[in-house]
Amino acid sequence: MTTHTALTPGQATARFGEFTIVDVRSAGEYASGHLPGAHNIPLDRLEQAADALKIAASRAPLLVVCASGARSATACAQLAQLGIEAATLEGGTSAWAAAGHAVERPAGARTTWPMDRQVRLAAGSLVVVGFLAGLAWSPAHWLSGAIGAGLVFSGVTNTCGMAAVLAKLPHNRPPKDAVTFQETLLRLAA
């Protein structure tokens, strides 16, 4: 069983040219700004990319990044179960940019909120709607309870069904001229 290492932005910068960088955020988040040279493999497609990632890891160490470091740590654990060693970037792309390091953005790309912020907005909005609707029709309070239960389940299992649904919305999809998932796999394996 392999484990993963967490690197600070300073440590990653010192070794930057050594890594194959894999960004596990949604395509929309990736397009809004990513580490230079990063390949986009969304977390929910990591297993599909396992063969290409094994090949890439045999040539250079993998550095896995996301917005805050949470999804990349999850990705590193999943990769470890597949026998692929990887490091995660502490604080993710947010910490990288805050440290003054450059991020790449495709021309014309729009800025998409990080997925955790989108989930908080959606969950909070549904709880408020359930509460307010419950004032007029008491069974509507169950909506707030269901969202709360979903958040507890998400915290316990470290998964998020709401994030999976939100990732499919148009604003979280890649721009039309973005590199496709299959092209990314080919680049990693080449």
C-alpha positions in Angstrom: 0.0 0.0 0.0 1.5 3.3 -1.0 0.8 6.6 0.8 0.8 10.2 -0.3 2.7 13.2 0.8 1.3 16.7 1.3 3.5 19.5 -0.2 3.2 23.2 0.6 3.1 25.6 -2.4 6.7 26.5 -1.6 7.8 22.8 -1.6 6.0 22.2 -4.8 7.5 25.2 -6.5 11.0 24.1 -5.6 10.3 20.8 -7.4 7.8 22.0 -10.0 9.5 20.7 -13.1 9.7 17.2 -11.7 5.9 16.6 -11.5 3.1 15.5 -13.7 0.3 17.7 -12.4 -3.2 16.3 -12.2 -6.1 18.7 -11.3 -9.1 16.7 -10.0 -11.6 19.6 -10.1 -14.6 19.9 -12.4 -13.8 21.0 -15.9 -15.4 24.4 -15.2 -13.3 24.9 -12.1 -10.2 23.9 -14.0 -10.9 26.3 -16.8 -11.2 29.2 -14.3 -7.5 28.8 -13.4 -5.1 25.9 -12.8 -1.4 25.3 -12.2 0.7 25.6 -15.3 0.8 22.4 -17.3 -1.9 20.6 -15.2 -3.9 17.9 -16.7 -7.7 17.8 -15.8 -8.9 14.5 -14.6 -12.1 15.2 -12.5 -12.2 13.2 -9.3 -15.3 11.2 -10.4 -13.3 10.0 -13.5 -10.1 9.0 -11.7 -10.6 5.3 -11.9 -11.2 5.6 -15.7 -7.8 7.3 -15.9 -5.9 4.8 -13.8 -4.0 3.2 -16.6 -2.8 6.5 -18.0 -1.9 7.7 -14.5 0.1 4.6 -13.9 2.1 5.3 -17.0 2.5 9.0 -16.2 3.6 8.1 -12.6 6.3 5.7 -13.9 7.9 8.6 -15.7 7.5 11.4 -13.1 5.9 11.8 -9.7 2.3 12.9 -9.7 1.2 16.1 -7.9 -2.6 16.1 -7.5 -4.3 19.4 -6.9 -7.8 20.8 -6.4 -9.2 24.0 -5.0 -8.4 23.5 -1.3 -6.6 20.2 -1.0 -9.5 18.1 0.2 -10.4 16.5 -3.1 -6.8 16.0 -4.0 -6.2 14.2 -0.7 -9.2 11.9 -1.5 -7.7 11.4 -5.0 -4.3 10.4 -3.6 -6.0 7.9 -1.3 -7.9 6.4 -4.3 -4.7 6.3 -6.3 -2.8 4.6 -3.4 -5.4 1.8 -3.4 -4.6 1.4 -7.1 -0.9 1.2 -6.3 -0.1 4.7 -7.7 2.0 7.0 -5.6 1.0 10.7 -5.6 1.5 13.9 -3.6 -1.1 16.5 -2.9 -0.8 20.2 -2.8 -1.7 21.6 0.6 -4.3 24.3 0.3 -4.8 23.5 -3.4 -4.9 26.0 -6.2 -6.2 28.7 -3.8 -3.0 28.4 -1.7 -0.9 28.3 -4.8 -2.4 31.6 -6.1 -2.3 33.2 -2.7 1.4 32.5 -2.5 1.8 34.6 -5.7 2.3 31.7 -8.1 0.9 31.9 -11.7 -2.2 30.1 -12.8 -3.2 29.4 -16.3 -6.6 30.4 -17.7 -7.7 29.7 -21.2 -8.5 32.8 -23.2 -12.1 33.8 -22.6 -12.6 31.4 -19.7 -15.1 32.4 -17.1 -14.4 32.2 -13.4 -16.4 29.4 -11.8 -16.9 29.2 -8.1 -15.1 26.4 -6.3 -17.4 23.3 -5.9 -17.5 23.5 -2.1 -18.8 27.1 -2.4 -21.4 26.0 -4.9 -22.5 23.1 -2.6 -22.8 25.5 0.4 -24.9 27.9 -1.6 -27.2 25.2 -3.0 -27.6 23.4 0.3 -28.1 26.6 2.3 -30.7 27.8 -0.2 -32.6 24.6 -0.1 -32.6 24.6 3.7 -34.0 28.2 3.8 -36.6 27.3 1.1 -37.7 24.3 3.2 -37.9 26.3 6.4 -39.9 29.2 4.8 -42.2 26.9 2.9 -42.7 24.9 6.1 -44.2 28.0 7.8 -47.1 27.8 5.3 -47.1 24.0 4.9 -45.4 22.0 7.7 -44.4 18.9 5.6 -42.0 21.2 3.6 -39.8 21.2 6.7 -38.7 17.7 5.6 -36.8 19.3 2.7 -34.5 21.1 5.3 -34.2 17.8 7.2 -33.3 15.9 4.1 -30.6 18.4 3.1 -29.2 18.3 6.6 -29.1 14.5 6.6 -27.4 14.6 3.2 -24.7 17.0 4.6 -24.1 14.7 7.6 -23.8 11.7 5.2 -21.4 13.7 3.0 -19.3 14.5 6.0 -19.2 10.9 7.3 -18.5 9.3 4.0 -16.3 12.1 2.5 -18.4 12.0 -0.6 -20.9 14.6 -2.0 -23.8 13.7 -4.2 -24.8 17.4 -4.5 -21.3 18.2 -5.9 -21.6 15.4 -8.4 -25.0 16.8 -9.6 -23.7 20.4 -9.6 -20.6 19.4 -11.7 -23.0 18.5 -14.5 -24.4 22.0 -14.8 -23.5 24.0 -17.9 -21.4 26.5 -15.9 -19.2 23.7 -14.6 -18.6 22.2 -18.0 -15.4 22.9 -20.0 -15.3 25.6 -22.7 -16.0 24.2 -26.2 -12.4 24.4 -27.2 -11.1 22.7 -24.1 -9.0 19.5 -24.3 -11.3 16.5 -23.9 -11.0 13.8 -21.2 -9.8 11.3 -23.9 -7.2 13.7 -25.2 -6.0 14.2 -21.6 -5.6 10.5 -21.1 -3.6 10.2 -24.4 -1.3 13.0 -23.3 -0.7 11.3 -19.9 0.0 8.0 -21.5 2.2 9.3 -24.3 
